[in-house]
Amino acid sequence: MGRGGIVRIRLAREGRIHNPVYRIRVADAKCPRNGKYLEEVGSYFPVAESRGEREDRQKVLKLDRERIKYWLSVGAQPSEPVARLLSIAKLLPPLPRRASGFQGVKKADRGFATYNGPARGGGVGLASAL
């Protein structure tokens, strides 16, 4: 990693199948997802295990707030998922919600071509109708 490169705050996946654990790491943008990193500043457990008899499931987010504030102050860029988590933790302003391009439009009017298989009785399919 050379000097002057872009530094990102991003997630690195660990854990088991169907039970991921994400580490929030500061790394050079050119390093691979689970590769070399500069510092680990938190962790995120999106699938919490139930504790005891009650179904008390909660997602857990652990952050080193001071170190994250430091890295943001020196210009580290959070990835989109990390920015979402940091906005939940009130370290960043809330991100604008992405609007679907089809809000308020009926499914029938969305303009998608549908193909229900070849028509029976010698009719035309989608390819020959074009």
C-alpha positions as CSV (number, residue, x, y, z in Angstrom):
1,M,0.0,0.0,0.0
2,G,1.5,3.2,-1.1
3,R,1.0,6.7,0.3
4,G,-1.8,8.8,-0.9
5,G,-4.2,6.0,-1.8
6,I,-7.9,5.9,-1.1
7,V,-8.7,4.5,2.4
8,R,-12.1,2.8,2.8
9,I,-14.1,1.8,5.8
10,R,-15.8,-1.5,4.7
11,L,-17.2,-4.8,5.8
12,A,-15.2,-8.1,5.8
13,R,-17.3,-11.2,6.0
14,E,-16.6,-13.9,8.6
15,G,-18.6,-16.5,10.3
16,R,-20.4,-19.6,9.1
17,I,-22.9,-20.5,6.4
18,H,-26.2,-18.8,7.2
19,N,-24.6,-17.1,10.2
20,P,-22.4,-14.2,9.0
21,V,-20.4,-11.9,11.1
22,Y,-19.0,-8.7,9.6
23,R,-15.9,-6.9,10.8
24,I,-15.8,-3.2,10.1
25,R,-12.3,-2.5,8.9
26,V,-10.3,0.4,7.6
27,A,-8.3,-0.7,4.5
28,D,-6.7,0.6,1.3
29,A,-9.3,0.5,-1.5
30,K,-7.1,-1.7,-3.6
31,C,-6.8,-4.5,-1.1
32,P,-9.3,-7.4,-1.3
33,R,-12.4,-7.6,0.9
34,N,-10.9,-10.0,3.5
35,G,-7.3,-9.0,2.8
36,K,-4.8,-6.8,4.5
37,Y,-6.3,-4.0,6.6
38,L,-5.1,-1.0,8.6
39,E,-7.4,-1.2,11.6
40,E,-10.5,-3.0,12.8
41,V,-13.0,-0.5,14.2
42,G,-16.1,-2.5,14.9
43,S,-18.2,-5.6,14.2
44,Y,-21.8,-6.3,13.0
45,F,-23.8,-9.4,13.8
46,P,-26.9,-9.3,11.4
47,V,-28.3,-12.6,12.6
48,A,-28.4,-12.8,16.3
49,E,-28.9,-16.0,18.1
50,S,-31.9,-16.4,20.5
51,R,-31.0,-16.2,24.1
52,G,-32.8,-18.5,26.6
53,E,-36.4,-19.5,26.2
54,R,-37.6,-16.2,24.8
55,E,-37.1,-15.4,21.2
56,D,-35.1,-12.2,21.9
57,R,-33.4,-11.7,18.6
58,Q,-31.6,-8.5,17.9
59,K,-28.9,-7.4,15.5
60,V,-25.8,-6.3,17.2
61,L,-23.5,-3.4,16.1
62,K,-20.3,-2.7,18.0
63,L,-18.3,0.3,17.1
64,D,-15.1,2.1,18.3
65,R,-16.7,5.5,17.9
66,E,-13.5,7.5,18.5
67,R,-11.4,5.7,15.9
68,I,-14.2,5.9,13.3
69,K,-14.5,9.6,13.9
70,Y,-10.7,9.9,13.5
71,W,-10.7,7.9,10.2
72,L,-13.6,9.9,8.8
73,S,-11.8,13.1,9.8
74,V,-8.7,12.2,7.8
75,G,-10.7,11.3,4.7
76,A,-11.5,7.6,4.9
77,Q,-14.6,6.9,2.7
78,P,-17.2,4.5,4.1
79,S,-18.7,1.9,1.7
80,E,-22.5,2.1,1.2
81,P,-23.4,-0.6,3.7
82,V,-21.0,0.9,6.3
83,A,-22.4,4.3,5.7
84,R,-25.9,2.9,6.4
85,L,-24.7,1.4,9.7
86,L,-22.9,4.6,10.7
87,S,-26.0,6.6,10.1
88,I,-27.9,4.2,12.4
89,A,-25.3,4.8,15.0
90,K,-25.6,8.6,14.5
91,L,-22.0,9.0,13.3
92,L,-23.1,10.1,9.9
93,P,-26.2,12.0,8.7
94,P,-29.0,9.8,7.5
95,L,-28.6,8.6,4.0
96,P,-31.3,9.5,1.4
97,R,-33.6,6.6,0.8
98,R,-33.4,5.1,-2.7
99,A,-36.7,5.5,-4.4
100,S,-37.9,2.8,-6.7
101,G,-38.4,3.9,-10.2
102,F,-41.8,2.3,-10.2
103,Q,-43.4,3.9,-7.1
104,G,-47.1,4.6,-7.8
105,V,-47.0,2.7,-11.1
106,K,-49.3,-0.4,-11.6
107,K,-47.5,-3.7,-12.3
108,A,-49.3,-4.0,-15.6
109,D,-48.0,-0.6,-16.7
110,R,-44.3,-1.1,-15.9
111,G,-43.4,-2.1,-19.5
112,F,-41.8,-5.5,-18.9
113,A,-42.2,-8.0,-21.7
114,T,-43.7,-11.2,-20.4
115,Y,-43.2,-14.6,-21.9
116,N,-45.4,-17.5,-20.9
117,G,-43.9,-20.1,-23.1
118,P,-44.8,-21.0,-26.7
119,A,-48.4,-20.5,-27.6
120,R,-50.4,-23.7,-28.2
121,G,-51.9,-24.5,-31.5
122,G,-49.2,-22.9,-33.7
123,G,-49.3,-19.4,-32.2
124,V,-46.3,-17.1,-32.1
125,G,-43.9,-16.8,-29.2
126,L,-42.1,-13.8,-27.9
127,A,-39.1,-14.1,-30.3
128,S,-41.2,-14.3,-33.5
129,A,-43.4,-11.4,-32.2
130,L,-40.5,-9.1,-32.2
